[in-house]
Amino acid sequence: MELYAPILVLAVLAAGFAVFSVTIAPFTGPKRWNRAKLDAYECGIEPTPQPVGGGRFPLKYMITAMLFIVFDIEIIFLYPWAVAFDQLGLFGLVEMVLFIVTVLVAYAYVWRRKGLDWD
């Protein structure tokens, strides 16, 4: 148990700092609100007007997000495979090639359907 004590202390300190920061912020922060502070930030350009009740986002945003997640998952699987490559042998190599081919087929499908074009 004594091996886990530093981790536990660090977790308690991090949680305490987070709770302290969230509770003290409303009392110490500036309270001068204006229209610019309440608007959504869009990289320094004028915000585009949104219809009442929100608007619909183009499907391209969601496709890009899903592709990002797919390739994140691929990288998450590649790291442990690379670490244990010597122990897995030929079986591990064949399995990873099949996995990468599957992901590349999905990528080729999206590319062919022009899912990556931003126009």
C-alpha positions in Angstrom: 0.0 0.0 0.0 2.9 2.4 0.7 3.8 2.2 -3.0 0.5 3.8 -3.9 0.7 6.6 -1.3 2.4 9.2 -3.6 -0.2 8.5 -6.3 -3.0 8.9 -3.8 -1.5 12.1 -2.4 -1.1 13.5 -5.9 -4.7 12.6 -6.8 -6.0 14.3 -3.6 -3.9 17.4 -4.3 -5.1 17.6 -7.9 -8.7 17.2 -6.9 -8.3 19.8 -4.2 -6.7 22.3 -6.6 -9.5 21.7 -9.1 -12.3 22.2 -6.5 -10.5 25.3 -5.1 -10.0 26.9 -8.5 -13.7 26.3 -9.5 -15.1 27.7 -6.3 -12.8 30.7 -6.0 -13.0 31.9 -9.6 -16.5 33.6 -9.4 -15.3 35.7 -6.5 -11.9 36.8 -7.9 -12.6 37.2 -11.6 -13.6 40.5 -13.3 -17.3 41.2 -13.6 -17.3 43.6 -16.5 -19.4 41.9 -19.1 -19.9 43.2 -22.6 -21.3 41.9 -25.9 -17.8 40.8 -27.2 -17.2 38.7 -24.1 -20.5 36.9 -24.4 -20.1 36.1 -28.1 -18.7 32.9 -29.4 -15.0 33.1 -30.3 -14.3 32.3 -33.9 -10.6 32.8 -34.3 -10.6 36.6 -34.5 -13.2 37.0 -37.2 -16.7 38.4 -36.8 -19.0 35.7 -35.6 -21.5 34.5 -38.2 -25.1 35.0 -37.2 -26.9 31.9 -36.0 -30.7 31.3 -36.4 -32.8 31.3 -33.3 -32.7 28.0 -31.5 -29.3 27.1 -33.0 -28.4 26.0 -36.5 -27.4 22.9 -38.3 -23.7 22.2 -38.7 -22.6 20.9 -42.1 -22.1 17.1 -42.2 -18.4 17.7 -43.2 -17.6 18.7 -39.5 -18.9 15.4 -38.2 -17.2 13.3 -40.9 -13.9 14.9 -40.1 -14.4 14.3 -36.4 -15.3 10.6 -37.0 -12.2 10.2 -39.2 -10.1 11.7 -36.5 -11.5 9.3 -34.0 -10.9 6.3 -36.3 -7.3 7.2 -36.8 -6.8 7.9 -33.1 -8.1 4.4 -32.4 -5.7 3.0 -35.0 -2.8 4.7 -33.3 -4.0 3.4 -29.9 -3.8 -0.1 -31.2 -0.5 0.4 -33.0 1.5 1.4 -29.8 0.9 -1.8 -27.8 1.5 -3.8 -30.9 4.8 -2.2 -31.5 5.9 -2.8 -27.9 5.0 -6.5 -28.0 6.0 -7.1 -31.6 8.8 -9.5 -30.7 6.5 -11.7 -28.6 3.6 -11.7 -31.2 5.7 -12.9 -34.1 4.1 -13.6 -37.5 0.6 -13.9 -36.1 0.8 -10.3 -34.7 2.2 -9.0 -38.0 -0.7 -10.6 -40.0 -3.3 -9.3 -37.6 -2.0 -5.8 -37.7 -1.8 -5.8 -41.5 -5.4 -6.9 -41.6 -6.4 -4.2 -39.2 -4.5 -1.5 -41.2 -6.0 -2.7 -44.5 -9.5 -2.5 -42.9 -8.9 1.1 -41.8 -7.4 2.0 -45.2 -10.4 0.6 -47.0 -12.6 2.8 -44.9 -10.3 5.8 -45.7 -10.4 5.0 -49.4 -14.2 4.9 -49.3 -14.4 8.3 -47.7 -11.8 9.7 -50.0 -13.6 8.3 -53.1 -17.0 9.7 -51.9 -15.3 13.1 -51.5 -15.8 13.2 -47.8 -12.5 14.9 -47.3 -13.2 17.8 -49.7 -14.0 20.9 -47.7 -15.9 22.9 -50.4 
